[in-house]
Amino acid sequence: MAKEKLVKNITSRDEDFAQWYTDVVREANLCDYSSVKGCMNYLPNGYAIWELIQSDLDRRFKETGVENVYLPVLIPEELLEKEADHVEGFAPEVAWVTHGGMERLQERLCIRPTSETLFCDLWAKTVKSYRDLPKVWNQWNSVLRWEKTTRPFLRSREFLWQEGHTLHATYEEAEERTIQMWEVYKDCYKETMAIPFVAGRKAEHEKFAGAEDTYTIEALMHDGKALQSATSHFFGSGFPDAFDIKYVDKNNELHSAYETSWGWSTRSIGALIMVHGDDDGLVLPPHVAPVECRVIPIAQHKEGVLDRAYALFDELKKAGYRVKIDDSDKSPGWKFSEQEILGIPTRIEIGPKDIEKNQVVVVRRDNREKIVVSLDEIAVKLREILEQEQQDMYNRAEEFLNSHIDTATTMDEMVEKFKANRGFVKACWCGDPECEGEVKYLTGGAATRCLIEDEEFISDKCIYCGKPAKQMAYWGKSY
């Protein structure tokens, strides 16, 4: 049956990627603009994706001993100023509450951009002994950062995220937790989101405000730009010392504590859209698809078709699938097109001829493959199809990533690579931020995304100044 295009057109990715992204967000009903500039209304389709991501991450966190808490949305100005690097890094983005009702407050209150200071303030009051450690906490919340330029999911003033905060007795234990949570994020991106990435430490000037080390995950979008997708930060004793957090050990000696934090936000939904989407709309990996399958009856006006479709729907629902049925009076072509726009991983077509043959036709969203399955086996076979689709989506994205990683050993080569190609370029660097700034200018926006520390240098000289190379990095343009 020829597909009828009875929905609004979506701009081609290759014609105008930014407009394509906006079109997909709108047509898939993921979010809408609110009356406050830079803030979004999360619609059911978009929020349901976040709920699945949240559930997956929360399970992974708790398997490592994480406990959930919730701290206030307001931070006294005095607390924010206790860690100098931190306040300097966030000052331009902070929104302030200055009045309570009609009365002016004696001290301004910051609307939470992140919560390191709140956790440290609490721990300064409650952590006294080694018996009180470690603290391995996480909170699911929203934060507010007064961004100048915003885009749905990718950069908004208020966004949803999780922020983990931990406190430890030793440097080594805190460092280990930092890496552990970074690995958790990697597993979730690979196994649940079907998104490959490059990963590593951030360069010194790119670290989170107040951190000794920041570990990042950098995914590559279809337009060749990188998206910082999750980060884990090692603070050492900087924040705890600023808040005078000390504990007494078994020998009754006083020690500093060590802190980490780590975060993953709704920016990950933007990554899903831009890594997997196509010119017909959203393409969701089954593991994060609010609806895994939509049953579409064909010629439903004919006797017995709707009854058999409902029976199939009930069977799949009882088998644990996230499934819906489209029994509207719209044409099959319209229903197919809507299912594709919404990114539902599979649809099951069932009509009079299928019922006669005791079969259905399963159509995959990612590659449009049609698979004939016996009605007697559908409850089992559908899971196999979904798992294969999940793996195939990861494999295609990984192939795209690997084919968009290049190398450069001279500045001329670097400039040409970014003119001709999209993606990452490996290059060596002296570590001077001024050199990075020059590279960024000459390439039209490419900067270090993360350091490469497990490979031999491809050159012994800085890509820009020619001085001895101290680091090798993935360079790329980014969101």
C-alpha positions as CSV (number, residue, x, y, z in Angstrom):
1,M,0.0,0.0,0.0
2,A,1.5,3.4,-1.0
3,K,2.1,5.6,1.9
4,E,0.1,8.8,1.9
5,K,1.9,11.8,3.2
6,L,-1.0,13.3,5.1
7,V,1.1,15.2,7.7
8,K,3.1,18.4,7.6
9,N,6.3,18.1,5.8
10,I,9.6,17.9,7.6
11,T,12.6,19.7,6.2
12,S,15.4,17.5,4.9
13,R,18.3,17.1,7.3
14,D,20.8,17.8,4.5
15,E,18.9,20.9,3.3
16,D,18.6,22.7,6.7
17,F,19.6,20.6,9.7
18,A,18.5,23.3,12.3
19,Q,15.1,23.6,10.7
20,W,14.8,19.8,10.4
21,Y,15.5,19.5,14.2
22,T,12.8,22.1,15.0
23,D,10.3,20.4,12.6
24,V,10.8,17.0,14.3
25,V,10.5,18.4,17.8
26,R,7.2,20.1,16.7
27,E,5.7,17.3,14.6
28,A,6.5,14.6,17.2
29,N,4.9,16.7,19.9
30,L,7.9,16.5,22.2
31,C,7.8,20.0,23.7
32,D,6.4,23.5,23.1
33,Y,7.6,27.0,23.9
34,S,6.3,28.5,27.1
35,S,5.5,32.1,27.9
36,V,8.9,32.5,29.5
37,K,11.6,32.9,26.9
38,G,14.0,30.0,26.9
39,C,11.8,27.7,28.9
40,M,10.0,24.7,27.5
41,N,6.7,22.9,28.1
42,Y,7.5,19.2,28.1
43,L,4.6,17.5,26.4
44,P,3.6,13.8,27.1
45,N,5.6,12.4,24.2
46,G,8.8,14.1,25.3
47,Y,8.4,13.6,29.0
48,A,7.7,9.9,28.5
49,I,11.1,9.5,26.9
50,W,12.6,11.3,29.9
51,E,10.8,9.0,32.3
52,L,12.3,5.9,30.6
53,I,15.8,7.4,30.7
54,Q,15.3,8.4,34.3
55,S,14.1,4.9,35.2
56,D,17.1,3.3,33.5
57,L,19.6,5.6,35.1
58,D,18.0,5.4,38.5
59,R,18.3,1.6,38.5
60,R,21.9,1.8,37.4
61,F,22.7,4.4,40.1
62,K,21.1,2.3,42.9
63,E,23.1,-0.8,41.8
64,T,26.2,1.2,42.8
65,G,24.8,2.3,46.2
66,V,23.4,5.7,45.3
67,E,20.5,7.1,47.4
68,N,18.0,9.7,46.2
69,V,17.4,12.9,48.1
70,Y,15.9,16.4,47.4
71,L,17.4,19.7,48.5
72,P,15.8,23.2,48.1
73,V,15.6,25.2,44.9
74,L,16.9,28.4,46.5
75,I,20.6,29.1,47.5
76,P,21.6,32.0,49.8
77,E,24.1,34.3,48.1
78,E,26.6,33.8,50.9
79,L,26.7,30.0,50.2
80,L,27.3,30.5,46.5
81,E,30.2,32.8,47.1
82,K,32.1,30.3,49.3
83,E,33.9,28.6,46.4
84,A,35.5,31.3,44.3
85,D,36.0,29.4,41.0
86,H,32.5,28.0,41.2
87,V,30.7,31.4,41.7
88,E,32.9,33.0,38.9
89,G,31.9,30.2,36.5
90,F,28.2,30.5,37.2
91,A,27.7,34.2,37.9
92,P,26.6,35.2,34.4
93,E,23.9,32.5,34.3
94,V,22.4,33.0,37.8
95,A,18.8,34.2,38.3
96,W,18.1,35.9,41.6
97,V,15.1,36.1,43.9
98,T,15.1,39.5,45.5
99,H,11.6,39.8,47.0
100,G,9.4,37.6,49.1
101,G,5.9,38.9,48.4
102,M,6.2,42.7,48.6
103,E,9.2,42.7,50.9
104,R,12.7,43.0,49.7
105,L,14.9,40.2,51.1
106,Q,17.9,41.0,53.2
107,E,20.0,38.6,51.2
108,R,19.4,37.6,47.6
109,L,18.5,34.0,46.9
110,C,19.9,32.2,43.9
111,I,17.6,29.9,41.9
112,R,19.6,26.7,41.8
113,P,21.9,26.4,38.7
114,T,23.5,23.4,40.3
115,S,23.6,22.2,44.0
116,E,27.2,21.7,45.1
117,T,27.0,24.5,47.6
118,L,23.7,23.2,49.1
119,F,25.1,19.7,49.6
120,C,28.3,21.0,51.2
121,D,26.3,23.3,53.5
122,L,24.3,20.2,54.7
123,W,27.3,18.0,55.1
124,A,29.2,20.7,57.0
125,K,26.5,20.4,59.7
126,T,26.0,16.6,59.6
127,V,29.4,14.9,58.8
128,K,31.6,14.7,61.9
129,S,33.1,11.2,61.9
130,Y,34.4,8.6,59.5
131,R,31.2,6.7,60.4
132,D,29.2,9.3,58.6
133,L,31.0,8.6,55.3
134,P,30.6,8.0,52.4
135,K,27.6,10.0,51.3
136,V,26.5,8.8,47.9
137,W,23.5,10.9,47.0
138,N,21.5,11.9,43.9
139,Q,18.6,14.2,43.2
140,W,16.2,14.5,40.2
141,N,15.2,18.1,39.7
142,S,15.3,21.1,37.4
143,V,17.8,23.8,37.4
144,L,17.8,27.4,36.0
145,R,20.7,29.0,34.0
146,W,20.0,32.2,32.3
147,E,21.3,31.2,28.8
148,K,21.3,33.8,26.1
149,T,20.7,31.5,23.2
150,T,18.3,28.6,23.6
151,R,17.1,25.6,21.6
152,P,14.6,22.9,22.7
153,F,16.3,20.2,24.8
154,L,19.8,21.3,23.7
155,R,20.1,24.5,25.7
156,S,17.2,25.9,27.7
157,R,17.1,28.2,30.7
158,E,15.2,25.7,32.9
159,F,16.0,22.0,32.2
160,L,15.5,18.6,33.9
161,W,18.4,16.6,35.0
162,Q,19.9,14.5,37.7
163,E,22.8,15.7,39.8
164,G,24.7,13.2,41.9
165,H,26.9,14.5,44.8
166,T,29.1,12.3,46.9
167,L,31.5,12.8,49.8
168,H,34.3,10.5,50.7
169,A,37.0,10.0,53.3
170,T,39.9,9.6,50.9
171,Y,41.1,11.1,47.6
172,E,41.3,7.7,46.0
173,E,37.8,6.7,47.0
174,A,36.3,10.0,45.5
175,E,38.4,9.6,42.3
176,E,37.1,6.0,42.0
177,R,33.5,7.1,42.3
178,T,34.0,9.9,39.7
179,I,35.2,7.3,37.2
180,Q,32.5,4.8,38.2
181,M,29.7,7.2,37.5
182,W,31.3,8.2,34.2
183,E,31.3,4.4,33.3
184,V,27.6,4.2,34.3
185,Y,26.8,7.0,31.9
186,K,28.8,5.3,29.1
187,D,26.9,2.1,29.6
188,C,23.5,3.9,29.5
189,Y,24.4,5.7,26.3
190,K,25.5,2.5,24.6
191,E,23.0,0.0,25.9
192,T,19.9,2.2,26.3
193,M,20.3,5.2,24.0
194,A,22.1,3.2,21.2
195,I,24.4,6.2,20.9
196,P,28.2,5.8,20.5
197,F,30.6,8.4,21.6
198,V,34.2,9.5,22.3
199,A,35.1,10.0,26.0
200,G,37.9,11.5,28.1
201,R,39.0,14.2,30.4
202,K,38.3,17.8,29.6
203,A,41.2,20.2,29.1
204,E,42.2,22.3,32.1
205,H,40.2,25.4,31.0
206,E,37.2,23.4,30.0
207,K,36.7,21.7,33.4
208,F,33.5,22.3,35.5
209,A,33.8,25.4,37.7
210,G,35.7,24.3,40.9
211,A,36.6,20.8,39.7
212,E,40.1,19.2,39.6
213,D,39.0,17.0,36.8
214,T,36.0,16.7,34.5
215,Y,35.3,13.5,32.5
216,T,33.0,13.9,29.6
217,I,31.0,11.9,27.0
218,E,30.9,13.5,23.5
219,A,28.4,12.2,21.0
220,L,28.5,13.1,17.3
221,M,25.3,14.4,15.8
222,H,24.2,13.8,12.2
223,D,25.4,17.3,11.2
224,G,28.9,16.5,12.4
225,K,28.8,18.6,15.6
226,A,29.6,17.2,19.0
227,L,27.2,17.3,21.9
228,Q,28.5,17.1,25.4
229,S,26.2,14.4,26.7
230,A,27.1,13.8,30.3
231,T,29.9,14.7,32.7
232,S,31.4,13.5,36.0
233,H,33.5,15.8,38.1
234,F,36.2,15.2,40.7
235,F,36.5,18.1,43.2
236,G,39.2,16.9,45.5
237,S,38.9,18.7,48.8
238,G,38.2,22.1,47.3
239,F,34.5,22.5,48.0
240,P,34.6,20.6,51.4
241,D,37.5,22.8,52.6
242,A,35.7,25.9,51.5
243,F,32.7,24.8,53.7
244,D,34.9,23.5,56.5
245,I,33.8,19.9,56.2
246,K,36.1,17.8,58.4
247,Y,35.8,14.4,59.8
248,V,37.5,12.5,62.7
249,D,39.1,9.2,61.8
250,K,39.4,6.0,63.9
251,N,42.5,7.5,65.6
252,N,40.6,10.7,66.5
253,E,42.6,12.7,63.9
254,L,40.9,15.5,61.9
255,H,40.8,15.2,58.1
256,S,39.5,16.9,55.0
257,A,36.8,15.1,52.9
258,Y,36.7,14.7,49.1
259,E,33.8,15.4,46.8
260,T,32.4,14.4,43.4
261,S,29.4,15.4,41.3
262,W,28.0,14.0,38.1
263,G,25.1,15.0,35.8
264,W,22.9,13.9,32.9
265,S,20.1,16.1,31.5
266,T,17.2,16.3,29.0
267,R,19.9,17.4,26.5
268,S,20.1,13.6,26.0
269,I,16.7,13.8,24.3
270,G,18.3,16.2,21.8
271,A,21.0,13.6,21.2
272,L,18.4,10.9,20.4
273,I,16.7,13.2,17.9
274,M,19.9,14.2,16.1
275,V,21.7,10.9,16.1
276,H,18.9,8.6,15.0
277,G,16.2,10.8,13.4
278,D,15.6,10.9,9.6
279,D,13.7,13.0,7.1
280,D,10.4,11.3,8.1
281,G,10.7,12.3,11.7
282,L,11.8,10.8,15.0
283,V,13.5,7.4,15.2
284,L,13.6,6.1,18.8
285,P,15.7,3.1,20.0
286,P,13.2,0.6,21.5
287,H,14.7,0.8,25.0
288,V,13.6,4.5,25.3
289,A,10.5,4.4,23.2
290,P,7.4,5.2,25.2
291,V,5.4,3.1,22.7
292,E,7.4,0.1,21.3
293,C,4.7,-1.0,18.9
294,R,1.5,0.4,17.3
295,V,-1.1,-2.0,16.0
296,I,-2.7,-0.8,12.8
297,P,-5.8,-2.6,11.6
298,I,-6.1,-2.6,7.8
299,A,-9.6,-2.4,6.2
300,Q,-11.0,-2.2,9.8
301,H,-14.5,-1.8,8.5
302,K,-14.5,-5.4,7.4
303,E,-16.0,-8.0,9.8
304,G,-13.6,-9.4,12.4
305,V,-10.6,-7.1,11.7
306,L,-11.0,-4.8,14.7
307,D,-11.9,-7.7,17.0
308,R,-8.7,-9.5,16.0
309,A,-6.6,-6.3,16.3
310,Y,-7.9,-5.7,19.8
311,A,-7.1,-9.3,20.8
312,L,-3.6,-8.8,19.5
313,F,-3.3,-5.6,21.4
314,D,-4.4,-7.2,24.6
315,E,-2.0,-10.2,24.1
316,L,1.0,-7.9,23.5
317,K,0.1,-5.7,26.5
318,K,-0.1,-8.7,28.8
319,A,3.2,-9.9,27.4
320,G,4.8,-6.7,28.8
321,Y,5.1,-4.5,25.6
322,R,4.5,-0.8,25.6
323,V,1.8,-1.0,22.9
324,K,-1.0,1.1,21.5
325,I,-3.6,0.5,18.8
326,D,-4.7,3.1,16.2
327,D,-8.4,2.4,15.6
328,S,-9.1,5.9,14.3
329,D,-11.0,6.4,11.0
330,K,-7.9,7.9,9.3
331,S,-6.4,6.1,6.3
332,P,-3.7,3.4,6.8
333,G,-1.3,5.7,4.9
334,W,-1.9,8.5,7.4
335,K,-1.5,6.1,10.3
336,F,1.8,4.8,8.9
337,S,3.1,8.3,8.4
338,E,2.2,9.4,12.0
339,Q,3.8,6.3,13.5
340,E,7.0,7.2,11.6
341,I,7.0,10.8,12.7
342,L,6.5,9.7,16.4
343,G,9.5,7.4,16.1
344,I,7.6,4.3,17.3
345,P,10.0,1.4,16.6
346,T,7.6,-1.0,15.1
347,R,4.1,-1.2,13.7
348,I,2.0,-4.3,13.2
349,E,-0.3,-4.3,10.2
350,I,-3.2,-6.7,10.4
351,G,-5.9,-7.0,7.8
352,P,-8.4,-9.5,6.4
353,K,-5.8,-11.4,4.3
354,D,-3.4,-11.5,7.3
355,I,-6.1,-13.0,9.5
356,E,-6.9,-15.7,6.9
357,K,-3.2,-16.7,6.9
358,N,-2.9,-16.4,10.7
359,Q,-0.1,-13.8,10.4
360,V,0.7,-10.2,10.8
361,V,3.3,-7.9,9.1
362,V,5.7,-6.2,11.4
363,V,7.4,-3.1,10.0
364,R,10.6,-1.7,11.6
365,R,10.8,2.1,11.9
366,D,14.6,2.3,11.4
367,N,14.9,0.6,8.1
368,R,11.3,0.0,6.9
369,E,12.0,-3.8,6.8
370,K,8.7,-5.8,6.6
371,I,8.7,-9.1,8.5
372,V,5.8,-11.6,8.3
373,V,5.2,-13.3,11.7
374,S,2.7,-15.9,12.7
375,L,0.1,-14.8,15.1
376,D,1.0,-17.8,17.2
377,E,4.6,-16.5,17.6
378,I,4.2,-12.7,17.6
379,A,4.4,-12.2,21.4
380,V,7.9,-13.8,21.4
381,K,9.1,-12.7,17.9
382,L,8.4,-9.0,18.5
383,R,10.9,-8.9,21.3
384,E,13.5,-10.4,19.0
385,I,12.7,-7.8,16.3
386,L,12.9,-4.9,18.8
387,E,16.3,-6.1,20.2
388,Q,17.7,-6.5,16.7
389,E,16.5,-3.0,15.8
390,Q,18.1,-1.6,19.0
391,Q,21.5,-3.2,18.1
392,D,21.3,-2.2,14.4
393,M,20.7,1.4,15.4
394,Y,23.7,1.4,17.6
395,N,25.8,-0.2,14.9
396,R,24.8,2.4,12.2
397,A,25.5,5.3,14.6
398,E,28.9,3.7,15.5
399,E,29.8,3.3,11.8
400,F,28.9,7.0,11.2
401,L,31.0,8.1,14.2
402,N,34.0,6.0,13.1
403,S,33.8,7.3,9.6
404,H,33.8,10.9,10.8
405,I,37.0,10.8,12.9
406,D,40.1,12.1,11.1
407,T,43.7,13.2,12.0
408,A,45.8,16.3,11.4
409,T,49.4,17.1,12.1
410,T,49.6,20.6,10.7
411,M,47.4,23.7,10.9
412,D,46.8,23.8,7.2
413,E,45.7,20.2,7.3
414,M,43.4,20.9,10.3
415,V,41.7,23.7,8.4
416,E,41.2,21.6,5.3
417,K,39.8,18.7,7.3
418,F,37.2,20.9,8.9
419,K,36.3,22.5,5.6
420,A,35.9,19.1,3.9
421,N,34.5,16.9,6.6
422,R,32.1,16.8,9.5
423,G,33.1,15.3,12.8
424,F,36.1,14.9,15.1
425,V,39.8,15.5,14.2
426,K,42.6,14.1,16.4
427,A,45.4,16.5,16.8
428,C,48.2,17.2,19.3
429,W,48.4,20.4,21.3
430,C,50.7,22.2,23.7
431,G,47.9,22.7,26.2
432,D,47.9,26.6,25.9
433,P,44.3,27.9,25.7
434,E,45.5,30.7,23.5
435,C,46.6,28.2,20.9
436,E,43.2,26.5,21.1
437,G,41.6,29.9,20.6
438,E,43.5,30.4,17.4
439,V,42.6,27.0,16.2
440,K,39.0,27.7,16.9
441,Y,39.2,31.0,14.9
442,L,40.9,29.4,11.9
443,T,38.6,26.4,11.7
444,G,35.4,28.3,12.2
445,G,34.6,26.9,15.7
446,A,36.5,23.7,16.4
447,A,37.8,23.3,19.9
448,T,39.0,20.5,22.2
449,R,36.2,18.1,23.1
450,C,38.2,15.8,25.3
451,L,41.7,14.5,25.8
452,I,43.0,11.2,24.3
453,E,45.1,9.5,26.9
454,D,45.2,5.9,25.8
455,E,46.9,6.3,22.4
456,E,50.3,7.3,21.1
457,F,50.7,10.9,20.0
458,I,50.3,11.3,16.2
459,S,52.8,14.2,16.3
460,D,55.4,15.6,18.8
461,K,54.4,19.2,18.0
462,C,51.4,21.5,18.8
463,I,49.0,21.8,15.9
464,Y,49.2,25.6,16.0
465,C,52.4,26.9,17.5
466,G,54.8,24.0,16.9
467,K,55.9,23.8,20.5
468,P,56.3,20.3,22.1
469,A,53.0,18.6,22.3
470,K,51.7,17.9,25.8
471,Q,48.3,16.5,25.0
472,M,46.3,14.9,22.2
473,A,42.6,15.6,21.8
474,Y,39.5,15.2,19.8
475,W,38.7,18.5,18.2
476,G,35.3,19.4,16.9
477,K,32.6,22.0,16.5
478,S,29.8,21.6,19.1
479,Y,26.5,22.6,20.4
